[in-house]
Amino acid sequence: MIKNFAVIFYILLATIQINLLSQPKGIIYIESVKPVQDDSKSINYDTSIDNITNSRRNAVTNAVSASSPAVVGINVTEVRKIEYRDPIFDDPFVQRFFGYRSEPRYQKYEIQGLGSGFIISPDGYILTNHHVAGNASKVVITMTSGEKYDAEIIGSDRISDVALLKIKGENFPYLKLGNSDDIITGEWVIAFGNPFGLFDINAKPTVTVGVISNYGVSLFYDKKVYKDMIQTDAAISSGNSGGPLVNSLGEVIGMNTVIFSTAQDQKGAGSIGIGFAIPINRVKKVVDLLIENKTINRNFAIGMEVREIDDRIARYLATNIKEGVVIYSINRRSPAEEAGLEPGDIILEIDGSPIIKLDDYFINVYDRIAGQTINILVNRAGKKISRQLLLKPI
């Protein structure tokens, strides 16, 4: 009896060892086992798998699939010119001693850059940012098919940061432009682009998903006017500039442009979930002007200097107004003088928009076109006075 038990024990032990040795150490393989059909519960395994598979397809994935072919990678070459000084002939002592005056010397050098864009018509019109391609000497467009095209700059506007490009051809995939006035805080949005040049690896745009965090945010940055921007937490990084921000219907509602970032190195800045897109309705207006005139004339003269009110200025003006912008000085025979404005006037509104800080003033003035007239409401010694100011073309 004992011998029989020992034999059985050794057989079981050998079987266990064989099973353990049949799999690599440290790895446990889990096999998918089709459950036994329980007729009492009427579970259809195949139907469940189909339902799960179908649920992976939703509005977001459909929008991505439809939009991706019209997103492009942009590589640019920009030639910049810098003035340099000769260490001998430009030395002030040498110039004074010999009476020598040298002409300015310039050196040209090329800068390579990249960004994103999207096709808006079957004949090859492409939208991107001015800071991506507006000053480029050469622009190369890469399609999702891997095809490359040289692009022409139709027009560009530095203030709004919008550029319009064109490639030769027809029947290109293109995106539908939506209505950025009809957006909802919290709705899903999709950001497409070419972060850090990843588009060049497999000719596919990077896709990130988030929501509309805020809208109507106006910024004045790098002498550019970013008006009524759409804020999103969809990841936007360096290289995403110029790419489309799309809603769940596959409609473009904005152009990815600016991010706030604390993560930055020599390759660029990474996302911390605070990105901004130019509303597509604003882009449409700029594009119409660029197609008609190829440029937008923002060169105008006002002839006055303004400063933000602080405690010292408020005491000097003997006013209780602690926030706002005051006219500090006015040039003789300038549009500001002709409009009847005076030093010490506190600007309250421009065309109905409240002016609380200096950026408000810049946003509401620099975004205008030469030749336009703006209505300015000022406080002069406690009285509200309205004046019309002509933005005189230079």
NORSUL-V949368 format. One record per backbone hydrogen bond with DSSP energy under -0.5 kcal/mol. NH is the residue of the N-H (numbers start at 0). CO is the residue of the C=O. If there is no record, write none. Layout:
nh->NH co->CO
nh->NH co->CO
//
This chain:
nh->4 co->0
nh->5 co->1
nh->6 co->2
nh->7 co->3
nh->8 co->4
nh->9 co->5
nh->10 co->6
nh->11 co->7
nh->12 co->8
nh->13 co->9
nh->14 co->10
nh->15 co->11
nh->16 co->12
nh->17 co->13
nh->18 co->14
nh->19 co->15
nh->20 co->16
nh->21 co->17
nh->22 co->19
nh->26 co->23
nh->28 co->26
nh->30 co->28
nh->32 co->30
nh->33 co->31
nh->38 co->36
nh->40 co->37
nh->41 co->37
nh->42 co->37
nh->43 co->41
nh->44 co->42
nh->47 co->43
nh->48 co->44
nh->49 co->45
nh->50 co->46
nh->51 co->47
nh->52 co->48
nh->53 co->49
nh->54 co->50
nh->55 co->51
nh->55 co->52
nh->56 co->53
nh->57 co->55
nh->61 co->57
nh->62 co->58
nh->63 co->59
nh->64 co->60
nh->65 co->61
nh->66 co->62
nh->67 co->63
nh->69 co->66
nh->70 co->67
nh->71 co->116
nh->72 co->141
nh->73 co->114
nh->74 co->139
nh->75 co->112
nh->76 co->137
nh->77 co->110
nh->79 co->77
nh->79 co->108
nh->81 co->106
nh->83 co->104
nh->89 co->85
nh->90 co->87
nh->94 co->90
nh->95 co->91
nh->96 co->92
nh->97 co->93
nh->98 co->94
nh->99 co->94
nh->101 co->99
nh->104 co->83
nh->106 co->81
nh->108 co->79
nh->110 co->77
nh->112 co->75
nh->114 co->73
nh->115 co->240
nh->116 co->71
nh->117 co->126
nh->118 co->69
nh->119 co->124
nh->120 co->124
nh->123 co->120
nh->125 co->164
nh->126 co->117
nh->127 co->162
nh->131 co->128
nh->132 co->128
nh->133 co->129
nh->134 co->129
nh->135 co->132
nh->136 co->76
nh->137 co->76
nh->139 co->74
nh->140 co->148
nh->141 co->72
nh->142 co->140
nh->142 co->146
nh->145 co->142
nh->148 co->140
nh->150 co->138
nh->151 co->165
nh->153 co->151
nh->153 co->163
nh->154 co->163
nh->155 co->293
nh->156 co->161
nh->160 co->156
nh->161 co->156
nh->162 co->127
nh->163 co->154
nh->164 co->125
nh->165 co->151
nh->166 co->123
nh->171 co->121
nh->174 co->118
nh->175 co->249
nh->177 co->175
nh->177 co->251
nh->179 co->177
nh->181 co->178
nh->182 co->180
nh->185 co->211
nh->186 co->183
nh->188 co->209
nh->189 co->245
nh->190 co->207
nh->191 co->189
nh->191 co->243
nh->192 co->205
nh->193 co->238
nh->195 co->237
nh->196 co->193
nh->197 co->194
nh->199 co->196
nh->200 co->197
nh->201 co->197
nh->202 co->198
nh->205 co->192
nh->207 co->190
nh->209 co->188
nh->211 co->186
nh->212 co->210
nh->212 co->230
nh->213 co->230
nh->215 co->228
nh->216 co->228
nh->217 co->215
nh->218 co->225
nh->220 co->218
nh->220 co->223
nh->223 co->220
nh->224 co->158
nh->225 co->218
nh->225 co->223
nh->226 co->224
nh->228 co->216
nh->229 co->276
nh->230 co->213
nh->230 co->228
nh->231 co->274
nh->232 co->210
nh->237 co->268
nh->239 co->236
nh->241 co->255
nh->242 co->239
nh->244 co->253
nh->245 co->189
nh->245 co->243
nh->246 co->250
nh->247 co->187
nh->249 co->246
nh->251 co->175
nh->252 co->244
nh->253 co->244
nh->254 co->277
nh->255 co->242
nh->255 co->253
nh->256 co->275
nh->257 co->275
nh->259 co->273
nh->260 co->258
nh->263 co->261
nh->264 co->267
nh->267 co->264
nh->269 co->262
nh->271 co->259
nh->274 co->231
nh->275 co->257
nh->276 co->229
nh->277 co->254
nh->279 co->252
nh->281 co->278
nh->282 co->278
nh->283 co->279
nh->284 co->280
nh->285 co->281
nh->286 co->282
nh->287 co->283
nh->288 co->284
nh->289 co->285
nh->290 co->286
nh->291 co->287
nh->292 co->288
nh->293 co->289
nh->297 co->295
nh->299 co->297
nh->300 co->391
nh->304 co->328
nh->306 co->325
nh->308 co->323
nh->313 co->309
nh->314 co->310
nh->315 co->311
nh->316 co->312
nh->317 co->313
nh->318 co->313
nh->321 co->319
nh->323 co->355
nh->324 co->346
nh->325 co->306
nh->326 co->344
nh->327 co->304
nh->327 co->325
nh->328 co->304
nh->330 co->302
nh->333 co->330
nh->335 co->301
nh->337 co->333
nh->338 co->334
nh->339 co->336
nh->340 co->335
nh->343 co->326
nh->344 co->341
nh->345 co->378
nh->346 co->324
nh->346 co->344
nh->347 co->345
nh->347 co->376
nh->348 co->376
nh->349 co->352
nh->350 co->374
nh->352 co->349
nh->354 co->347
nh->355 co->353
nh->359 co->356
nh->360 co->356
nh->361 co->357
nh->362 co->358
nh->363 co->359
nh->364 co->360
nh->365 co->361
nh->366 co->362
nh->367 co->364
nh->369 co->296
nh->370 co->390
nh->371 co->368
nh->373 co->388
nh->375 co->373
nh->375 co->386
nh->376 co->348
nh->377 co->375
nh->377 co->384
nh->378 co->345
nh->379 co->377
nh->379 co->382
nh->380 co->378
nh->382 co->379
nh->384 co->377
nh->386 co->375
nh->388 co->373
nh->388 co->386
nh->389 co->387
nh->390 co->371
nh->391 co->300
nh->391 co->389
nh->393 co->298
//
